[in-house]
Amino acid sequence: MKILIVEDQENLAKLIKNGLENEGFTADYILDGESAQRRIEMRDHDYDLVILDVMLPKKTGTEICKVEVLLARVKALLRRPKTVLPPMLTAKDILLNPVTKQVFRKKQEIQLTLKEFALLEYFIRHPNQVLNREQILANLWDFAFDSFSNVVDVHITNLRKKIGDTGGTLLKTVYGVGYKLEA
């Protein structure tokens, strides 16, 4: 889940962002109402949730809530079916538990960082789909991240080592495009 925090006190915004990221979420923060409204209007599909302070400089949180895009997003979220996530996600011989943040391969637990876990979960939730670096960055890193960085490639390499896929038979490289998980 990707969350936008709109809070004018930067220390509090950073504290909320860090707390959410420690729980496995991806979060961005904005410090004023006008910038928040522009971000919501331009990038409304990038965020699953907006945490919005009411007292903001330039435009209040109440004024932002009157934006049609935000209201349409809330209504769309409310229409989603009440589905329960499966307790375990699987891909070949990998078991991933989103609740406990545990990963097993061949019944052996694998220790992953939160970012590696999120990356593997993202691939398992999108099996056999080619995911490009921009999609991965947009869903797992914050908005300000440099898209020209090789951070995705580095995390893929580290993840492959930890899950014993150094040959890339499970997490395949699709040259010139991105990566896909063979399920």
Secondary structure, 3 states (H helix, E strand, C coil): CEEEEECCCHHHHHHHHHHHHHCCCEEEEECCHHHHHHHHHHCHHHCCEEEECCCCCCCCHHHHHCCHHHHHHHHHHHHCCCCCCCCCEEECCEEEECCCCEEEECCEEECCCHHHHHHHHHHHHCCCCCEEHHHHHHHHCCCCCCCCCCHHHHHHHHHHHHHCCCCCCCEEEECCCEEEECC
